[in-house]
């Protein structure tokens, strides 16, 4: 699929020109252009700096330049090379990399205002959107319904005791309930529909989350175009637990390249989704103004043949409090789309991993539309047929918690009794069902916490952080962190320039991922434009990002490829597919299903406990040396360049 149709080297080894959308400028050239804009037009832009430097262990043919052996280790020194701000404590009362707040729109190179780039003012804390329309909704989440389904299946297969007397001796045994196989299979099918994002039926019909799968395989269908009449596009999202899921990951804004426009958000807050709405948009300089030959400068447009996209600033557009059981509909004002790179939707109360991104599909990667990799891996329309859907899901790693649940619920939905004449468990499969449910529960808890590596994965020795690409998203874990509290670096791990962070990159999916590290304000500065929203339930002054000058740390030499996992020749057995299931619940081999070898009560059978096979997971070792202090708001922003959407894991 993807790897056959797209030359991978052309994607990950992007030159600066491709990374910045076609400009031919070198990193030093960008610095010169920045100073030229300041000197010629007084635009007040933040300094641009050289790109990162890297050393890898790749083996290169000295004659041809071809890669003989791909790199497995990278040492990266971040962008900079010279001080932009003085050394100091970024987390103290006077951060040295904070810049003065200016209550004006951002300016382009030539000093022209870029509309809709001032998010908050002393007079109007919500400067870029109208008052939301608030509508009550059913707040039941996928977590709630999956938990209910598991409760039902566990109850109907739970054991009961029975004692018999024989020759004056009493013998007691445990047996599973005579539950209805049909009821159990129907419940399992409901679970599969939730995980796949199918239409829901029965007691689940009409759920607000219907159509938002737990498996992330629908990227090819998540593109929308701005309406040329209304100059608007509608984005629907659900927020619950640690999840933000959206029906839109890519927007085609071509009809508003030169006009202001709006994103109409319908944001549904389900159980445990209380949050502040904080879309963060990243903008470029004006590509129409970068033929500077009229004032003695360079022509970055190459005579009008290139569309230079040079980083300008990023900013949170609002911090609006949202409560559970409500849908918030609001219209966000956007600058003309030629400036727009993407919009992150960050949940700062539970971050990581509560984040989702919607990108400008017209900003290319290696000459391709932004969603080319999603389509290459998962297909244009995974809902076109059952075969297309299964082929797309097969690209997701089998160790992914959502896929583990999916596989085992499918087995339950297809299960048949061991006795053809019996419509119930009849003591035949209840024990195996209990064991299966113990494994599903384990996957369920893994799926609910992306701040801890899931079952089967462990941090490598000597690493400060492990980042795992899995289910087209990212899990992460910090050394010494419990995975429960907010993820923050402590114990002197990067709090001053010159510090190093060692990162283990793992890939459990069956296609390549591409690691990128971006700086949001630590290197080039950030400001605070937000005002007190605590009286109305917000958290603006506590979680403000204001505006910041962003910079890319893997631009000069492209994203860092993390090789795919090797697909096993056959899947590891589950309790229902294991040969042990044939004897559990019977007297074959002189075992009862309650014997310690097979019991799933309180723990999974030892013979099945390590069914998550991570032996052939892709891996890359990365050491990052930082040339500046972190920003107070966000230390490290990490994501997948080719499969963005929810594939983000950052630390504070």
ABEGO torsion letter per residue (X at the ends): XAAAABBAAAAAABBAAAAAGGBABBAAAAAAAAAAAAAAAGAGBBBBBBBBBBBBABBBBAAAGBBABBBABBBBBBBEGBBABBBEBAABABBAABBBBBBBBBBBAAGBBBBGABABBAABABAABBBBBBBBBBABBAAAAAAAAAAAAAAAABBBBBBBBBGGBBBBBBBBBBBBAAAAAAAAAAAAAAAAGBBBBEAABGBAABGBBABBAAAAAABBBBBAAAGBBBBBBBBBEABBBBABABBBAAAAAABBBBBBBBBBBBBGABBBBBBBBBBBBBAAAABAAAAGBBBAAGGGABBBBBBBBBBBABBBBBBBGBBBBBBBBBBBAAABABBBBBBAABOOABBBBBBBAABBBGGBBAAAAAAAAAEABAAABAAAAAAAAAABBAABAAAAAAAAAAAAAABBBABAABABAGGAAAAAAAAAAAAAAAAAAAAABAABBBBGBBBBBGBABBBBBBGGBBBBBBBGBAGABBBBBBGGBGABBGBBBBBBBBBABABBBBBBBBBBGAAAEBBBABBBAAAAGBAAAAABAEBBBBBBAAAAAEBBBBBBBBBBABBBBBAAABAAAAABGBABGGBBAABAAABABGBBBAAAAAABBAAABBBBBBBBBBABBBBAABABBBBBAABBGABBBBBX
